[in-house]
């Protein structure tokens, strides 16, 4: 600790109260010596004629070599003591941070904050000198924030106050204004108006400190609006003429911030601000200011009116010269940023193209300096928003240079390069091909795993554009694009999610790609995105689901993850529902007819039932429908059985013997050839099992349905040779009726033992899943399903509709020949096929007979 005496402080006289205070603290007070080093004066004499009073004490000159002594004197009520104590503390604090921290520890800060509001000007001045000097230390600054001194400091910024007070008060605020809470306090206590007034004052130090405070305040956008109302621009422009470079730099940095706000930029334009910036750029003596001046100019170039004025004045050509002539990388980079701003305006873009800017930018892509290359990439990205420049950059060889930048160690450069490539390849397949030929797709796939959000988003966008070409898409997939996309799908950044799902939508049109996505865990992540309340994310996710639902296996997997339930919930919401979400749900249902039938109760004639279909009964909205495998593994219950369709010709090798047997073999309604073929297959199966010694557990597979295969064969042989379509439907209806117990009179339907029969099947199979071919006692719902299945197998067109109370029916469309029509056929008519009461009868839709068949 510096133990030097506090020098250059003048006389320090004390009263009896102060002497007692000093002595009580065991401080080393040396009397009869001057407090100042270098000043010695005797004690003041009194005139002979004066008679000393009993309660007076002669002034006592004191010299102290201990800072604690002077800190204690800050509590003195005497102005002379305060003046000299503050001056001593200022001198002591100026010697270094160690002394400032010492004074802080001795408690100097609180009394100094109190006496800066003293009525005596000299006391205030010296107190501010001490406080401002101490506040430049970090520890002191943190302690000062807790004392709420900002209102008192701001009160002393009036123009009537001493210049020295202004200097050290602003010095104090400059230290405090880097803190957000202090910024708010300065603004709330109306600190900006006096600070702006001080910019026009004569003292450079006050100007510098005030600029630092204002610059710190404008880092937060909310301050921009306040500054605009206080007319900040004129004094700033005036200070550009300052003889002090530090002030000029601070002015330009402040202008760079405030001119991002439209209102302030308009004032800047009205006050001829851009002309003053160009004066700096045209003066080579101010080359150290050129970089910051160009950054202010870049803000001006975001405004259409400013651009027009700049173009008319010829200043745009001057800006172009900064690109062409050799200069420092910093200046060149700032000049390119100006071009970037101009390029974003369609009208201004034409001006730039006329200046051959594309060629200049391609040359800058090959320079060594990273900052210049980064700015050039950003300018290319801006120029590439226009189709003409896209082609120009390709012809000039700019794409290989951008691809090369993707391998840079600079993340900022790589981010700018990916943005440029994203814009270049958007709706431009020739550019996409050029990126592919330069090997860019391989690097872009790797960048999907990068940590930079913008880099990932831009890479996904570029790959999406490139993947529209099949050759490129295959190459992208060969480099592991599906696995790489899994990471972006985990992001919380909306733009990454949007771009990643859009890229996925293009890549997932390939079946192998969907399999890879599922293996990598991407399907689960995609389905999770359907929960998003961001409308754009949800829209993109629905599109991706729609593409991924192109095959049944992927659809089943997405349904396992709850995709259908989520989409049902979305489509029931007024705010979240859209045509895309409805399309995604219908696509899932189209690829999973079992779920579609359970949820909607309707299969169209274009919905073709194939092996693997099952009827799990009517499902409630939002209810998850279990897969056939999951249903087959449930314990046998009392509910109605799940009816399965298996049209496959090969047998299931792991099916138990009891499931191979047909409980309906003794039924006379089943033809002998069906029974004999089932028996033969059973015997062959037993032989195969006897020869097999393997006891390893095999994966689940559907139960074989030999009876259904026989029915399909019989339908083809008996129905396809018929020429009349009406006769074909009637014959098929009778075949279905015969297979499921024959005709049943409506009055005796309650006597038909279908429920007992199905219960017996479940018990014998020890499963809730019953193959439809084993059902020999079926009613409406069973017969309608079998009719639809057989019709689809032989190429007849019909629907399947579920009603209430186990009712179901098939609708067909027939053209009736009309002798009164000029054409061969009249308008088609819809009929319902009777499969139960009068098998083969065709009931006109909406007729009494049809309505009776559909309802109880």
Order of alpha helices (4+ residues) and beta strands (2+ residues): beta-alpha-beta-beta-alpha-alpha-alpha-alpha-alpha-alpha-alpha-alpha-alpha-alpha-alpha-alpha-alpha-alpha-alpha-alpha-alpha-alpha-alpha-alpha-alpha-alpha-alpha-alpha-alpha-alpha-alpha-alpha-alpha-alpha-alpha-alpha-alpha-alpha-alpha-alpha-alpha-alpha-alpha-beta-beta-alpha-beta-alpha-alpha-alpha-alpha-alpha-beta-alpha-beta-beta-beta-beta-beta-alpha
